[in-house]
Amino acid sequence: MVPGPEAGRKVPAQGATFGPHKVGLLYLEAPCGAVEWGAGRWQVGGHRPTLTDRGAFLRAVEGAAANALLAVREYNRAAAGSPLPRVEVLQFCLISAGPQRHPDASRLDVAAALVRGLAAGAAGAGAAEDLPLVRLAHDPEGALQRAAEALGGPAAAP
């Protein structure tokens, strides 16, 4: 997480600018369930192993989402009473649902694992006041929104 002092700094790799309401960026290497993809059929690289078991892949997606929310929660706890800004809103996108998706898992399966993971992170140890509001990022196919609604949560804001 890149906290406060980086606000307003251009991020060269993305060209994105942190604005006054953007506190930081949390990078998460998404779990990979795809061995090959694309016309060239090349290996998906990264620092994590490819998860060839569908269940293990979905559990890893769920765990990644839970850990991301727990990390933000812990940051907010540490920022309390300090000059560091709190993370009030965590915008979470659909990870591991593109080229990294396991061939036997649908986008909705991945989205449901993400929503379950975010719920587990919210229920984890820590004070409720340290939790940010989680905003599900726009997904053109609506998988995140459908998963949230199916699991009893609110739909994502536009």
PyMOL commands that set and color helices and strands:
alter all, ss='L'
color gray80, all
select helices_A, chain A and resi 4-6+54-79+107-123+128-130+143-150
alter helices_A, ss='H'
color red, helices_A
select strands_A, chain A and resi 10-11+16-17+36-37+42-43+89-92+133-136
alter strands_A, ss='S'
color yellow, strands_A
deselect
rebuild
show_as cartoon
